[in-house]
Amino acid sequence: MMDMNPVRWFEIYVQDMDRAKAFYETVLDTTLEQLPGPDLAMLAFPQNPEASGTTGALLQVPGMPSGGNSTLVYFACEDCEVEARRVNAAGGNLEREKMSIGEYGFVALVKDPDGNMIGLHSNN
């Protein structure tokens, strides 16, 4: 048995960092921050080391395609319908409205402006 959460970090590859920043900040009602380090365009999602779960970043790398990924990142929400309602106005596409996943809560599926599919998850 592992003594840590199985996911430590995630990266979402984008082509237009300003557009991606605006989309994620609008939909998730949060603020992304530039990560210090290598000469890469990398914006981190907020992190609370005392909370469960993980964090990650948007990353723009020349020659690295976005969209068409086969991994889904689910963002925690109080009520995923709230964030789902923001998607189209923020430049993305709502792919699947809020739906029940039984005892595990609810999810909505969306695509960001770069074509990356992400999930929104809530218990309500």
N, C-alpha and C positions, 0 to 999 in steps of 0.2 A: 504494500500500500504506500502511495506517495505521501510525503509530509508537506506538500505544497499544491497550489492550484495547478492544473495541467497546462493552462495557457499563461504564458509570461508576458507576451508582447504581440502586437499585430501591426502590420503596415498596410496601408491602402495606397496603391500607386495611382497617381493622377498626372494629367498633362498640363493643366492650368491651375497653379497653386492658389491664386487669388479667387478664382471661381469655386474651387473645392473648399477653401476656407469659408467663404460666404455660405455655401450650401450646408456644411456640417455645423457651423455656428448657428445658423438660422434654424435648422431642423431640430438639433439637439439642445438649443438654447444654452450654449456654452461658449467659452473663449479658448481658442487654441493658442499655444505659445511656441515661438521659435526655439528649437533645441540647439544648444551650442555644440560645436564639434566640427566635423568635416564640412567641406564646401558643398553641402547638399541642401536643397530646399526641403526642410523637414519641420512640420508643425505637430506638436504633441497635444493629445487630449489631456484634460486635467487628470491628476492622480491624487488619490488619498491613500497613503500607505497603510492606514489603520483599517480601511474598508476591504471587503472581499472583492474578488474580481481582478481584472487586469486593465492595462491601458495600452496605448499604442500611438501611432502617428500617421499623418499624411506624408507621403514621400514623392518628390518629383526627381526622377533620374533620367537624363537623356538616354534615349534608346530603349527604355523600359516601358512596355505597353501597359495600358490600363484597361479595365473592363474585361469581360469574358473569363473572370476568375472562377475557380471551382470551390473556393473556400468562402463560407459565410461568416461574417463577424456580426454578432448580435449585441446591440447597444441596450443597456438597461433603461427602462422608462417607468414612470409612475403609472401611466396609461398610454400604451403605444398608439392609440388612436389620435392623441393630441399631436405627437410628433409626425404621424402619418399625414395629418391634415396640412402640415407645413411643406411637405415634399415638393409638390408641383410648383408652388409659388417660388420655391428656392431653386428651381431649375432641374429638379430630378423627375422621376416617374414613379408613381405608386403602382407597383406590380401586383400586390395582393393586399387587400384591405385587412384590417384587424380580424383575426380568426382565433377561435379557441383551439388550444392544444391540450384540452382536458385538464387534469390536475396540475399541469405544469404552467398554466397561465394562458397568455395570448401573445401572438406575434403578428407583425405586418412586414411585408417584404417590399423594398424599394430599390431603385437604381439611382445612383448619384449622377451628376452631369457627365462624368467620365465613363459611365456604363458599368461601374462596379455595383454588384448586388450586395446589399447589406440588410440585416434584419433588425427589427425593433421588438423588444420583449418587455412584457409587463405581467405582473401577477393579477392585475385587475383588467 
